[in-house]
Amino acid sequence: MKRFALLALVLVIGLSAALGEKAPRAGACAFSVVPYAYEGPKDRSLNLKAMDLAAYNMIAPGDPFFGLPRLEKGLRGNRSSVEPVIPPILLKSISWIESVTTQTSRDAPFGGIGPALISFDCGHGVMQVTSGMTVPLGTDGLATPEQLLVATHYAYNIARGAAILADKWNAAPEYRPVAGTDTDSDPRIVENWYFAVWSYNGFTGPGAKRSNHPMDPVYGAWPRTPYSCGAANDGYGHNRGSYPYQELVWGCATRPPVVDGRQLWAPFELSLPDLNDARWRSPLQLANWVSPYSGMDLPTPLPSHVDGTPKPPTSVLYSILGLPKLGVYQTNVSITVKDDGTATPQVVEIGNAGTGVLAWGATTTSSWLSLSPPAGVAIANDVYCSAGDQCERDGKLTLTVNPGGLRGGSQRATVRVYSPQTNDTRTIAVTIASVGKTGVPGIVRN
């Protein structure tokens, strides 16, 4: 089933991107044509498992793009580093605020393959990753393998979002305030991530197009009715524009979204800085909104909380990433250009003979041959797939000829299909046959 429009209406990136936007502006993002991605089951179970893995740096440890850096702790001038662990509840709540925890656009079915979710400002997927995704960073104007994984594979998208959040944490004290001056800025305490979460959406204040400063007059008096991701009639606030970003995330953690009558996670109570208490009101007063924001250092909001989600076993990692194996079912393709200059596009299926979700990309150096989508996924038999006609496990690569770019006679091209997960590559030999009239009715020549 297609995802219902109500979910589409609540997706934002920077609280302004609509889910219904199917494609970015041409040339504005890492892909000129929207790639395809896999959407898990409606209960978001695969995404939530991947968040637990990413929080414990289990998806790609040591990878400079997808792995977590060591986290800093301590006061200004006395910082040290600790093993990286992000409170999983933050990733879960951020993901709902950013994308309603989905990797694809609303045109894709749950348990199926469809257009990747890309916002107007190049936010991609579950975590609406924008950093490093605004332009193609590979050779010949193409996306890199890392960009491909962010756009197509939910687990790598989540890992990249976690890495960005960790970088926001480590921006203190050089570029951000320190939260937790009385708790050694311990990253195990969820409330100490207040400035990092603020920064995930933009460390903005009064005068910005979108201010996230809690004392900006646009948000009115304190205390304000807390935000909720739950049912619209639960008695809490639901207008996103009435809250700074970090209050949206805190509210979503405490009052989780409900899907088919069930909360996506157990409510996790979090404390915001009490703006009626001088311990937090004084650091957050607008007069301190001056880089490098040293006057904004504040104690841990009370009562504080630690996310006790256990580290997932390795078996969960295997169930999420699997052992994919690239398969291309047709390695020779012939396309005929008709006398009227038209040519029927050919579709090549790309499969996964292993397990898990396989991300793939396709390239060609022939200017007269276009590939759509330029990247996608194939899902193995062990991965949830929706019932009925919408259960399509193979990726589909469409080869389209631009006859205007052809010279006379037959032409040949090579398409390279690769998987950044497995480093496997397959090639497709494409032959173009031009057809023209000989002047004798009913007879053509190749």
C-alpha positions in Angstrom: 0.0 0.0 0.0 1.2 3.5 -0.7 2.0 5.6 2.4 -1.0 7.8 3.3 -0.8 11.5 2.6 -1.0 12.4 6.3 2.5 11.3 6.9 3.6 13.2 3.9 2.2 16.4 5.3 4.3 16.2 8.5 7.7 15.7 6.9 10.1 18.6 7.1 13.8 19.3 6.7 14.6 22.5 8.4 10.9 22.4 9.1 10.1 23.6 5.6 10.6 20.7 3.2 7.4 19.0 2.0 7.4 15.2 1.6 5.4 15.4 -1.5 8.3 16.9 -3.4 9.5 14.0 -5.4 12.7 15.4 -6.9 15.3 18.0 -6.1 16.0 20.8 -8.5 18.0 19.6 -11.5 21.7 19.6 -10.6 21.0 20.8 -7.1 21.9 17.6 -5.2 24.2 14.6 -5.4 22.0 13.0 -8.1 20.5 14.8 -11.1 17.9 12.0 -11.3 16.3 10.7 -8.1 17.7 7.3 -7.1 15.6 4.5 -5.7 15.6 3.2 -2.1 14.0 0.5 0.0 11.3 1.3 2.5 10.9 -1.1 5.4 7.7 -2.2 7.2 5.2 0.4 8.4 6.1 -0.2 12.1 9.6 1.2 11.3 11.2 -1.8 13.0 14.1 -2.1 10.7 14.9 1.7 11.0 14.6 1.6 14.8 17.0 -1.4 15.0 19.5 0.4 12.7 19.3 3.4 15.1 20.3 1.3 18.0 23.2 -0.1 16.0 24.3 3.4 14.8 24.1 4.8 18.4 26.7 2.2 19.4 28.8 2.8 16.4 28.3 -0.7 15.1 27.3 -0.1 11.4 30.6 1.2 10.1 33.1 1.7 13.0 36.3 3.4 11.9 34.8 4.7 8.6 35.5 8.4 8.3 32.0 9.1 6.8 29.7 6.6 8.5 31.5 5.9 11.7 31.3 7.8 15.0 34.2 9.9 16.2 35.2 9.7 19.8 33.1 12.0 21.9 34.5 14.9 24.0 33.5 15.5 27.6 34.4 17.9 30.3 34.4 21.7 30.8 36.0 24.4 28.7 39.8 24.0 28.7 39.6 20.5 30.2 38.0 18.3 27.6 38.9 14.6 27.2 37.5 11.9 24.9 35.4 8.8 25.5 34.1 5.9 23.4 31.3 7.1 21.2 27.8 6.2 22.2 24.8 8.4 21.3 21.5 8.0 23.3 19.4 6.0 20.8 16.2 7.9 21.8 17.7 11.0 20.1 18.1 9.3 16.8 14.6 7.9 16.9 13.0 11.2 17.8 15.1 13.2 15.3 14.2 10.7 12.6 10.5 11.2 13.1 10.8 15.0 13.1 12.9 14.9 10.0 11.2 12.3 7.8 8.5 10.5 9.8 11.3 7.8 9.9 11.2 6.9 6.2 13.8 6.5 3.5 11.6 7.0 0.5 9.1 9.4 -0.9 5.4 8.8 -0.2 5.1 7.1 -3.7 6.9 4.1 -2.4 5.1 1.3 -0.6 6.0 0.1 2.8 8.0 -3.0 2.2 9.0 -2.0 -1.3 11.3 0.0 -3.6 10.6 3.5 -4.7 11.9 7.0 -5.2 14.3 8.1 -2.5 13.2 10.8 -0.2 15.0 14.1 -1.1 13.9 17.4 0.1 14.1 20.7 -1.7 17.3 21.6 0.1 19.0 18.2 -0.6 18.1 16.5 2.7 18.2 12.7 2.0 16.3 9.9 3.6 15.5 8.9 7.2 17.8 11.4 8.9 17.4 14.0 6.1 21.2 14.2 5.6 22.1 17.4 3.9 25.8 17.7 4.7 27.9 16.2 1.9 24.8 15.7 -0.2 24.2 19.0 -2.0 26.4 18.3 -5.1 28.0 15.2 -6.6 31.4 14.7 -5.2 32.7 11.9 -7.3 34.6 12.0 -10.6 33.0 13.1 -13.9 30.2 14.9 -12.0 28.9 11.7 -10.4 27.9 10.8 -6.9 30.4 9.1 -4.6 29.8 5.6 -3.2 29.1 7.3 0.2 26.5 9.6 -1.3 24.9 6.6 -3.0 24.6 4.7 0.3 23.1 7.7 2.1 20.5 8.1 -0.6 19.5 4.5 -1.1 20.2 2.4 2.1 18.4 3.3 5.3 21.0 1.9 7.6 23.9 3.9 6.1 21.7 7.0 6.1 21.0 6.5 9.8 24.7 5.9 10.5 25.6 9.2 8.6 23.0 11.1 10.6 24.4 9.7 13.8 27.9 10.8 12.8 26.7 14.3 12.0 25.0 14.5 15.4 28.3 13.4 17.1 30.1 16.1 15.2 27.7 18.7 16.5 28.4 17.4 20.0 32.1 17.7 19.5 31.7 21.3 18.2 31.7 22.4 21.9 33.5 24.4 23.2 35.2 25.9 20.1 32.0 26.7 18.2 29.1 25.7 20.6 28.3 26.1 24.2 28.8 23.3 26.7 25.8 21.6 28.3 26.3 19.8 31.6 28.7 22.1 33.5 27.8 20.3 36.7 28.0 16.8 35.2 31.3 17.0 33.4 29.4 17.3 30.2 28.8 13.6 30.2 27.4 12.4 26.8 25.6 9.5 28.6 23.2 12.0 30.0 20.6 12.7 27.3 19.8 16.3 28.4 23.5 17.2 27.8 22.8 16.8 24.1 20.7 19.9 24.1 23.0 22.1 22.0 24.0 19.2 19.7 20.4 18.6 18.8 19.7 22.3 18.4 22.7 22.3 16.0 21.4 19.3 14.0 18.7 21.5 12.5 20.8 24.7 12.6 22.3 26.6 15.5 20.2 29.6 14.7 18.7 32.4 16.7 16.7 35.6 16.4 16.7 37.1 13.0 17.3 33.8 11.2 14.7 32.5 8.7 14.1 29.7 11.2 15.2 30.5 14.8 15.8 27.7 17.2 16.6 29.9 20.2 14.2 29.0 23.1 14.1 32.6 24.3 13.3 34.1 20.9 10.2 36.2 21.4 8.5 34.4 18.5 7.9 31.4 20.8 6.1 33.4 23.4 6.2 33.0 27.2 7.6 30.1 29.2 6.4 27.6 30.2 4.7 26.6 27.0 2.6 23.5 26.3 5.0 20.7 25.4 5.2 19.4 21.9 3.9 15.9 21.1 4.3 13.5 18.2 1.3 11.5 19.5 -2.4 11.7 18.7 -3.7 15.1 17.7 -6.2 15.1 20.6 -3.7 14.2 23.4 -3.8 17.7 24.9 -0.3 18.7 23.9 1.1 21.0 21.1 1.3 19.8 17.5 2.2 23.0 15.6 5.8 22.6 14.7 6.3 26.3 14.0 5.5 27.1 17.6 8.7 25.4 18.9 12.4 25.5 18.5 13.8 22.3 17.0 15.2 20.8 20.2 11.8 21.1 21.9 10.3 19.2 19.0 12.8 16.4 19.5 12.4 16.4 23.3 8.6 16.3 22.9 8.7 13.5 20.4 10.9 11.4 22.7 8.5 11.9 25.6 5.3 11.6 23.5 6.1 9.2 20.7 4.3 8.8 17.4 1.6 6.2 17.1 1.3 4.0 14.1 -1.7 1.6 13.8 -2.5 2.1 17.4 1.0 1.4 18.8 3.7 3.8 19.9 6.9 3.4 18.0 8.9 3.4 21.2 8.3 3.6 24.9 7.9 7.2 26.1 11.2 8.6 27.3 10.9 11.5 29.7 13.3 14.3 29.0 13.9 17.6 30.8 14.3 21.0 29.0 16.2 23.9 30.5 13.7 25.7 32.9 13.6 29.2 31.5 12.1 30.5 34.7 15.1 29.3 36.7 18.1 31.6 36.7 20.5 28.6 36.3 19.2 28.2 32.8 17.6 31.5 32.0 20.8 33.5 32.5 23.0 31.5 30.2 20.3 31.4 27.5 19.4 35.1 27.6 19.7 36.6 24.1 22.6 38.9 25.2 24.8 35.8 25.3 23.9 34.9 21.7 27.5 35.8 20.6 30.0 33.5 19.0 31.8 31.4 20.4 28.8 31.3 22.8 30.9 30.8 26.0 28.4 32.7 28.0 25.8 30.1 27.2 27.4 27.1 29.0 24.7 25.7 31.3 24.2 22.9 33.8 22.3 19.7 33.0 18.5 20.3 32.9 16.8 18.4 35.8 15.8 15.8 36.4 18.4 14.2 34.0 18.1 10.9 32.3 20.3 8.2 30.8 19.1 6.0 27.9 19.5 2.4 29.1 18.9 0.9 25.7 21.4 -2.1 25.6 24.0 -2.5 23.0 22.5 -4.7 20.3 24.0 -8.2 19.7 26.0 -8.8 16.6 23.1 -10.9 15.2 21.1 -7.7 14.9 23.9 -6.1 12.8 23.8 -9.1 10.5 20.1 -9.0 10.2 20.2 -5.3 9.1 23.2 -5.3 6.8 23.2 -8.9 5.6 25.6 -10.3 3.1 24.4 -8.8 -0.2 25.6 -10.1 -3.5 25.3 -8.1 -6.8 23.5 -9.8 -9.7 22.9 -8.4 -13.1 20.5 -10.6 -15.1 21.2 -9.3 -18.6 24.8 -8.4 -19.6 24.1 -7.8 -23.3 21.5 -5.4 -24.5 20.6 -4.4 -28.1 18.5 -1.3 -28.8 17.2 -0.4 -32.2 16.8 3.2 -33.3 13.8 3.3 -35.7 13.5 5.3 -38.9 11.6 8.0 -37.1 14.4 8.5 -34.6 12.7 6.8 -31.7 14.0 3.9 -29.7 12.3 1.8 -27.1 14.1 2.0 -23.7 15.4 -1.3 -22.4 15.1 -2.4 -18.7 17.8 -4.5 -17.0 17.0 -6.1 -13.7 19.5 -5.9 -10.9 19.2 -8.5 -8.2 20.6 -9.5 -4.8 21.6 -13.1 -4.6 22.8 -12.8 -1.1 21.0 -11.4 2.0 19.9 -8.0 3.2 19.5 -4.8 1.1 22.0 -4.3 -1.7 22.7 -0.7 -2.8 23.8 -0.3 -6.4 24.9 2.4 -8.8 25.2 2.5 -12.6 27.4 4.7 -14.8 28.3 5.0 -18.5 30.7 7.2 -20.4 28.4 7.4 -23.5 26.7 10.7 -23.7 23.9 9.3 -25.9 22.9 6.8 -23.3 21.0 7.8 -20.2 20.5 5.6 -17.1 17.5 5.9 -14.8 17.6 5.6 -11.9 21.4 6.2 -11.5 21.3 4.3 -8.2 18.9 1.9 -6.4 18.6 -1.2 -4.3 17.7 -4.8 -4.6 16.3 -6.8 -1.7 17.1 -10.4 -0.9 14.5 -13.0 0.1 15.2 -12.6 3.8 14.1 -8.9 3.8 10.5 -7.9 4.4 8.6 -7.3 1.2 5.0 -6.2 0.9 2.5 -8.7 -0.3 0.9 -8.7 -3.8 2.1 -6.9 -6.9 4.0 -4.3 -5.0 6.6 -6.9 -3.8 9.4 -6.3 -6.3 12.7 -7.3 -5.0 14.9 -6.5 -8.0 16.1 -3.1 -9.0 15.2 -1.9 -12.5 17.7 0.1 -14.6 16.2 1.7 -17.6 18.5 2.4 -20.6 17.4 5.2 -22.9 19.0 6.3 -26.1 19.3 9.9 -27.2 19.3 9.5 -31.0 20.5 13.0 -31.5 23.9 12.1 -30.0 24.5 9.1 -32.2 26.7 9.0 -35.3 25.5 6.9 -38.3 25.5 3.1 -38.1 25.9 0.9 -35.2 27.2 2.1 -31.8 28.5 0.4 -28.7 28.5 1.4 -25.1 29.3 -0.1 -21.8 27.3 0.3 -18.6 29.0 -0.3 -15.3 26.9 -1.5 -12.4 28.6 -1.6 -9.0 27.8 -2.0 -5.3 29.7 0.1 -2.8 28.9 -2.4 -0.1 30.6 -5.4 -1.7 32.9 -3.7 -4.2 31.5 -5.9 -6.9 31.2 -4.6 -10.5 29.3 -6.0 -13.5 29.2 -4.6 -17.0 26.4 -4.5 -19.6 27.4 -4.3 -23.2 24.9 -2.1 -25.1 24.7 -2.2 -28.9 22.8 0.4 -30.9 21.5 -0.4 -34.4 20.3 2.5 -36.5 17.5 1.7 -38.9 16.9 3.8 -42.1 14.8 3.5 -45.3 16.5 2.2 -48.4 13.9 3.8 -50.7 12.2 0.4 -51.4 8.9 0.1 -49.6 8.9 -2.4 -46.8 12.7 -2.9 -46.8 15.0 -1.4 -44.2 18.7 -1.7 -43.6 20.7 -1.9 -40.4 
